[in-house]
Amino acid sequence: MPESYRQDVRALALFADMDQVNFESLMRGSYVQNFPPRIDLITEGDSPDFLHVVVSGAVDLFSSWNGRETSMATVRPVSTFILAATIKDAPYLMSARTLEKSRIILLPSEDVRQVFEKDGAFARAIVTELSQCYRAVVKNTKDLKLRTSLERLANYLLRQMGRTGSSAFDLLMEKRRLASFLGMTPENLSRAFKGLEPYGVRVDGNHIKITDAEELMRFAKPSPLIDDHST
């Protein structure tokens, strides 16, 4: 594996403090693979053979049931998925596919579990990451259960405005995926965008412009206990 990719992995909080000998042991069985867009990487229900590290591109985590499909999250560089299944050696609860050309490092799950057993720093980092994932799930559940579709979209747009540092930005995902992520149908999403026009939201294709952020915030009522995804 090229040294630059090893450095990318080492820089992640998950691997940053682990013993160098254990890190080298973990890297020995790993390899890098390039994937074109729209390629399935894992399937929910399958056993976790690898822990995946996205070093370029983007990956969609999604789930299906009874003929329906929903987008759960988008993974961007540099980050891992799906850690809980790897550590627990339990079936994947989500599927994953590339959204664009992606380069992914695959770490054998058995090796990850072996190092987890003997490296205290690595084990603590895993607990921290899984705790953050749990809190993110709780916040997402609160968003879905406590807010209307219009409020969910408004808060999503405010988060994107904060991420870009600009009141004008492009959506990171196509509208069909965004609708799924926010728990809506595409038709409901279209109506929600129109419903936010009185609050200063202007839409042109995939481009969003927020002309009155204060009015949008008054309507959305963002909360750090729901919308702050960093804690």
N, C-alpha and C positions, 0 to 999 in steps of 0.2 A: 504494500500500500504506500502511495506517495506520502512523503513526510508532511506535506501541507495538510492532508486530510487527517493524519494522526493529530496534528496540532489543533485542528478544528474540533475533534472529539475531546481532546484533553482540555480545551478551553471551556467546555460546557461545565456548569456547576456540578452536574452529576458525577463527572470524572476528575474534576480539578484537584481534589485533595487526596485521592487514593494513592496508595503506595506505588512507586514506579515499577517495581517488579510485577505487581499484580496487574498494572495497566498494560505492561508488555505482554503478559500472559493472555490478557483479554484480546489484545490486538492481533495476536498470532493466528487465531482462527477466523478473523474477520476478513471481509473483502468488500471492494467497491464495485457497484454495478450501475450502469446507465440505463434508464428506462424512457421510452417515448411517451407522449401524452396518452391518457385514457387506458393505461395498463393496470389491471388489477394486481395488487401486491399481496394482500392478505384477504381472507374471507372469514366473516364472523362464524364462529362455531369450530373453526380449525384450531389445531394445537399451535402454540407459539414457538416456532422453530428459531426465530431470530428477533432480536431487538433492532429496530431500524433507526438510523440517524440520517435525517435529510440534510445534505450539504449544499444542494442547489435545486431549484425548481419549487414545486408545491404539490402537496398531497391532500386529497379529500378523504376525511374519515366519515363513513356513512353507515346506515343500518337499514335493513329491509324487513318487512313483515306483511304477510297476507296481501302481496301484490303492491304494497306501498313502500316508498323509500324516502328517507330523510337524511339531510346532511347534518353531521354532528359537529365537525370542526375542520379547520384548514391548518395544516402543518407546514410551516415555512422554515427556511434555514436559519440558524443551525439548531435543530431540536430533534428529540426522539419521539417515537411512538411504537407500540403501546406498552408502556413499562409494567403496568399492573399484571397483565397476562403473563409476561415473561417471568416476573418474580414469583407469582403464585403457581405457575405452570398450569394455568387454567385456559379454557377456550377463549379465543378472541370474542369480545362483545360487539366489535365493530369491524367493518370491512374497510379497506383502503385502496385508493387508486390514484395514479398520477393525474394532475390537472394540466401539466405541461412537461416538457422534457426535464427529467430530474435525475440527479446523481445521489445515490443512497448507499450508505455503509451498512452492512449487515453484520451484527455481532451475534454469534450463536447463543441462544438462550441458556443452554446448559452451562456454558462458560460464565455467563453473567451471574447465574445462581451460585456457582462455585466461588466466585470472587466475593459475592455478597456475604457468603458464610464466613469468610476469613478476613475481610478488610473492613475494619470499623468505620473508617472515614467514608468509604463507598456506601456502606449500609446506612449511615446517617444521612448522606446526600439523597439516597433513594427514599427514605422516610420523608424527608423534606419535600421532595418533588411530588410524591404521592399525596402528601397533605395539601400541597398547592392545587393539585388536580381535583382533589375532593372538594375543596372550597370553591373552585371554579364551577364544578357540577352543581353545588348548592346554589350559587349565584344564578346560574343559567336556569335552574328549576324555578327559582323565585321570579325571574324575568318572565318565564312562560306562564306561570300560574297566577301571578299577581297583577299583570299588566294586560291591557287590551292590545290588539295587534297594532293600533296606531301608536300607542305609547312605546311598544317594543321597537318599532321602526324609528321613532323619534330619538330614542336613546341610542340606538345603533348608529344613527347618523352623527349624533353628538360625540360618540366615542371615536368615530372615524375622523371627525374634524379635529379632535384632540390628538389623534395619532399623526395626522399629516401636518398639523399646525397651520391649517388654512381653511377658510370657509368655502373654498371651491376645490373639489377633489373628484377622482374617478372611483367608482365602486371596485373593490378588489375581486368581486365574483360576479358572474352573470346573474341576472335578476331571478331566474328560475331557482338557482342554488340559494340565493339570498332568501327567497320566499320559504324554501324548505328549512333553512337554518333558523328563521324567525318563527317557524310553526304556522305558516300561512300557505294558501294556494297562490299561484301566480296572479290570478284574478284579484284576490284580496290585497296582494301587494300593490298592484296597480291602483286600486281604489285608495289604499293607505297613502300612497304618494300624493294623490290628488287631495286627500283629506288634510295633508300637512301644508298645502299651499298657503292657507291663511296664516300659518306660523313661520313663513319666510323660507320655505323649501322650494327650490326650483330644480326641475329634472329635465335633462336633455340627453336622451339615450342612457348611457352609463355615467354621465357627468352630473354631479350634484353641486348646487350652489346654495348656500345658506345665507340669505340676505338679512335675517334678523335673528341672530343667535340667542339674544336675551329672551325674545318671545318664545322661541322653540324650547329653551330651558324651562321657562315658566310652565309650559304645557307638559314637558317630559318629566320634570321633577327627578333628575338623575340622583342616584344614591350611591355612596361609596360601598354600601353593603350589598350592592347588586352589580354596579357598573365598573368598579375598579377591579380589573382582571389581573392585577399584578400582585395582589395579596391574598 
